Amino acid sequence: MSLIAAEAGNGQRAAVTELREVTRRFGRRTVLDRLTLRVGRGELFGLLGPSGSGKTTLIKLITGIDKADGGTVELLGERMPKLSMFRRFGYMAQSDALYNKLTAKENLLFFASLYGLKGVKRSERIQAAAAVVDLLDHLEKPVAAFSGGMKRRLSLAIALLHEPELLVLDEPTVGIDPVLRRSIWQELLRWRDSGTTIILTTHVMDEAEHCDRIGLIRDGRLTAVGSPGELKARAGAQTIEEAFILLGGGDRT
């Protein structure tokens, strides 16, 4: 049973998402195994784990894209999945869901309409979101001509368009150059400081250091949850990478 005491340092925050005893199977394979987790409002929470550990499946359950086989998932007080919730959070998938034949601006206009943005507000938000990811000079270019990193940046801009109260980001900086990656993290921390809740997945150890709390995930189970400092102290480690291995997140030999 994977029942983690995930409340440390988070007891005073209202829950934005809460998962209780969540299980997800694909055929005979258990991808998530009775996983329990609570993320508080205004928190930057990172899921850290190797490929195949269950990070993306967990994100899909939180956003209602997928449905658990057992347990419950609540998001902003609502039982998931629930279609009407999609306007309340911004989601960036691991695989870019873009229209390659359209320009970057046309993609942004399309998704802005889904979020109910209109007129001056829509234009302002498109410019602001594109500026965050350094795409202002590329808005009129077709997405088919974009590099992989540019597509990731456009996907992040789309997630930010409607200024959601919750951002759910699956590997948001994969394929992005180090300078822009640093800039994006500065923005993420600014949004966190302004009250936006952020849940993201990563396998980059230095990114995990920026999170308020981290959930170490391996084989569909949370092996530890806590702040970077707490996890390092618990493991007697100097780095998050060492803590990850010592607390059951790394390779088992």
C-alpha positions as CSV (number, residue, x, y, z in Angstrom):
1,M,0.0,0.0,0.0
2,S,1.3,3.4,-1.0
3,L,-0.2,5.8,1.5
4,I,2.2,8.8,1.9
5,A,2.0,11.4,4.6
6,A,1.9,14.2,2.1
7,E,0.8,17.0,4.3
8,A,4.2,18.1,5.7
9,G,4.7,21.8,5.3
10,N,1.2,22.0,3.7
11,G,-1.2,21.7,6.5
12,Q,-2.6,25.2,6.3
13,R,-3.3,25.2,2.6
14,A,-6.7,24.3,1.1
15,A,-6.4,21.3,-1.2
16,V,-6.3,22.0,-4.9
17,T,-6.1,18.4,-5.9
18,E,-6.5,15.3,-3.7
19,L,-6.0,11.7,-4.7
20,R,-7.0,8.9,-2.4
21,E,-5.9,5.3,-2.9
22,V,-5.8,5.8,-6.7
23,T,-5.1,2.7,-8.9
24,R,-4.8,2.6,-12.6
25,R,-4.2,-0.5,-14.6
26,F,-3.6,-1.2,-18.3
27,G,-4.4,-4.8,-18.9
28,R,-2.5,-6.8,-16.3
29,R,0.0,-4.0,-15.6
30,T,-0.6,-1.8,-12.6
31,V,0.7,1.7,-13.5
32,L,-0.4,3.5,-10.3
33,D,-0.8,1.4,-7.1
34,R,-3.1,2.8,-4.4
35,L,-1.5,6.3,-4.6
36,T,-2.5,9.0,-2.2
37,L,-1.5,12.6,-2.6
38,R,-2.6,16.1,-1.6
39,V,-1.4,19.4,-3.3
40,G,-2.3,22.7,-1.6
41,R,-3.3,26.0,-3.1
42,G,-0.4,28.2,-4.2
43,E,2.0,25.3,-4.1
44,L,4.6,24.4,-6.7
45,F,4.6,20.6,-6.6
46,G,7.0,18.5,-8.6
47,L,6.7,14.8,-9.6
48,L,10.2,13.4,-10.0
49,G,10.8,10.0,-11.5
50,P,12.2,8.1,-14.4
51,S,10.4,7.3,-17.6
52,G,7.6,4.7,-17.1
53,S,7.3,5.5,-13.4
54,G,3.7,6.7,-13.7
55,K,4.1,10.5,-13.8
56,T,2.2,11.1,-17.0
57,T,-0.6,8.7,-16.0
58,L,-1.0,10.5,-12.7
59,I,-1.2,13.9,-14.5
60,K,-3.9,12.5,-16.8
61,L,-6.0,11.4,-13.8
62,I,-5.6,14.8,-12.1
63,T,-6.8,16.6,-15.3
64,G,-9.6,14.2,-16.1
65,I,-8.1,13.0,-19.3
66,D,-8.1,9.5,-17.9
67,K,-10.1,7.7,-15.3
68,A,-8.8,5.7,-12.3
69,D,-9.7,2.1,-11.9
70,G,-9.9,2.6,-8.1
71,G,-9.8,5.4,-5.6
72,T,-10.9,9.0,-6.0
73,V,-9.5,12.1,-7.7
74,E,-10.7,15.6,-6.7
75,L,-9.6,18.8,-8.4
76,L,-10.6,22.2,-7.1
77,G,-13.3,20.6,-5.0
78,E,-14.8,18.6,-7.9
79,R,-14.7,14.9,-8.5
80,M,-12.8,14.0,-11.6
81,P,-13.2,13.4,-14.5
82,K,-15.5,16.4,-15.2
83,L,-15.6,18.1,-18.6
84,S,-16.6,21.5,-17.3
85,M,-13.4,21.8,-15.3
86,F,-11.1,22.3,-18.3
87,R,-11.4,26.1,-18.2
88,R,-10.2,26.2,-14.6
89,F,-6.7,24.8,-15.3
90,G,-4.0,25.1,-17.9
91,Y,-2.6,21.8,-19.2
92,M,0.6,21.2,-21.1
93,A,0.9,17.6,-22.3
94,Q,4.1,15.7,-22.8
95,S,3.3,15.4,-26.5
96,D,2.5,18.7,-28.2
97,A,-1.2,18.9,-29.4
98,L,-0.8,21.6,-32.1
99,Y,-2.2,22.2,-35.5
100,N,0.9,22.1,-37.8
101,K,-0.8,23.7,-40.8
102,L,-1.8,26.8,-38.8
103,T,0.5,29.6,-37.7
104,A,1.4,29.9,-34.0
105,K,-1.0,32.9,-33.7
106,E,-3.8,30.9,-35.3
107,N,-3.2,28.1,-32.8
108,L,-3.3,30.6,-29.9
109,L,-6.6,32.1,-31.3
110,F,-8.2,28.7,-31.6
111,F,-7.4,27.7,-28.0
112,A,-8.3,31.2,-26.7
113,S,-11.8,30.7,-28.2
114,L,-12.1,27.4,-26.3
115,Y,-11.3,29.2,-23.1
116,G,-13.9,31.9,-23.8
117,L,-11.4,34.7,-24.4
118,K,-12.6,37.4,-26.8
119,G,-11.8,40.9,-28.1
120,V,-9.1,43.0,-26.5
121,K,-8.6,40.6,-23.7
122,R,-7.9,37.7,-26.1
123,S,-5.3,39.8,-28.0
124,E,-3.6,40.9,-24.8
125,R,-3.4,37.4,-23.5
126,I,-1.9,36.1,-26.7
127,Q,0.8,38.7,-26.7
128,A,1.5,38.2,-23.0
129,A,1.7,34.4,-23.3
130,A,3.9,34.5,-26.4
131,A,6.2,37.0,-24.7
132,V,6.8,34.6,-21.8
133,V,8.1,31.9,-24.1
134,D,9.9,34.2,-26.5
135,L,7.7,33.6,-29.5
136,L,6.5,37.1,-30.3
137,D,8.7,37.2,-33.5
138,H,7.4,33.8,-34.7
139,L,3.6,34.2,-34.3
140,E,3.0,34.4,-38.1
141,K,5.0,31.3,-38.9
142,P,3.4,27.9,-39.5
143,V,3.9,25.5,-36.7
144,A,5.1,22.9,-39.2
145,A,8.3,25.0,-39.5
146,F,8.9,25.1,-35.8
147,S,11.6,23.1,-34.1
148,G,10.7,20.7,-31.3
149,G,11.7,23.3,-28.7
150,M,9.6,26.0,-30.3
151,K,6.6,23.7,-30.2
152,R,7.1,23.1,-26.5
153,R,7.2,26.8,-26.0
154,L,4.0,27.3,-27.9
155,S,2.3,24.5,-25.9
156,L,3.3,26.3,-22.7
157,A,1.9,29.6,-24.0
158,I,-1.4,27.9,-24.7
159,A,-1.6,26.6,-21.2
160,L,-1.0,30.1,-19.9
161,L,-3.5,31.9,-22.1
162,H,-6.5,32.1,-19.7
163,E,-4.5,32.8,-16.6
164,P,-5.7,29.6,-14.8
165,E,-5.7,29.1,-11.1
166,L,-3.9,25.8,-11.6
167,L,-1.2,24.9,-14.1
168,V,-0.5,21.2,-14.8
169,L,2.7,20.8,-16.9
170,D,4.1,17.5,-18.1
171,E,7.9,17.8,-18.7
172,P,7.5,21.5,-19.7
173,T,11.2,22.3,-20.4
174,V,12.1,19.2,-22.5
175,G,13.9,20.4,-25.6
176,I,14.2,24.0,-24.5
177,D,17.6,25.7,-24.4
178,P,19.2,26.4,-21.0
179,V,18.8,30.2,-21.2
180,L,15.1,30.1,-22.0
181,R,14.6,27.2,-19.5
182,R,15.9,29.5,-16.8
183,S,13.6,32.3,-17.9
184,I,10.6,30.0,-17.9
185,W,11.4,28.9,-14.4
186,Q,11.6,32.5,-13.2
187,E,8.1,32.9,-14.6
188,L,6.9,29.8,-12.9
189,L,8.2,31.0,-9.6
190,R,6.6,34.4,-10.2
191,W,3.2,32.8,-10.9
192,R,3.6,30.6,-7.8
193,D,4.3,33.7,-5.7
194,S,1.2,35.4,-7.1
195,G,-1.0,32.4,-5.9
196,T,-1.1,30.1,-8.9
197,T,-0.9,26.4,-8.1
198,I,1.6,24.5,-10.3
199,I,1.9,20.8,-10.6
200,L,4.7,19.6,-13.0
201,T,6.6,16.5,-13.9
202,T,10.3,16.4,-14.5
203,H,13.3,14.1,-14.5
204,V,15.7,17.0,-14.3
205,M,17.2,17.1,-10.8
206,D,18.1,20.8,-10.6
207,E,14.6,21.7,-11.6
208,A,13.2,19.8,-8.7
209,E,15.2,22.0,-6.3
210,H,12.9,24.9,-7.3
211,C,9.7,23.1,-6.1
212,D,8.1,23.7,-2.7
213,R,7.6,20.0,-2.4
214,I,8.5,17.0,-4.5
215,G,6.9,13.6,-4.9
216,L,9.4,10.9,-5.7
217,I,7.6,8.3,-7.9
218,R,8.8,4.8,-8.9
219,D,6.8,1.9,-10.3
220,G,3.5,3.7,-9.7
221,R,4.2,4.4,-6.1
222,L,5.2,7.5,-4.2
223,T,8.4,6.6,-2.3
224,A,8.7,9.9,-0.5
225,V,7.1,13.4,-0.4
226,G,8.6,16.5,1.0
227,S,10.5,19.7,0.4
228,P,13.9,19.4,-1.3
229,G,15.5,20.2,2.1
230,E,13.4,17.6,3.9
231,L,14.1,14.9,1.4
232,K,17.8,15.5,1.5
233,A,17.8,15.5,5.3
234,R,15.7,12.3,5.5
235,A,18.1,10.5,3.2
236,G,21.3,12.0,4.6
237,A,22.1,13.2,1.1
238,Q,23.8,16.3,-0.3
239,T,21.7,16.4,-3.5
240,I,18.2,15.6,-4.7
241,E,19.7,13.0,-7.0
242,E,21.3,11.2,-4.1
243,A,18.1,11.5,-2.1
244,F,16.1,10.2,-5.0
245,I,18.2,7.0,-5.1
246,L,18.4,6.5,-1.4
247,L,14.7,7.0,-0.8
248,G,13.7,4.3,-3.3
249,G,13.3,6.4,-6.5
250,G,16.5,5.2,-8.2
251,D,17.5,2.0,-9.8
252,R,17.2,-1.1,-7.6
253,T,20.0,-3.5,-7.5
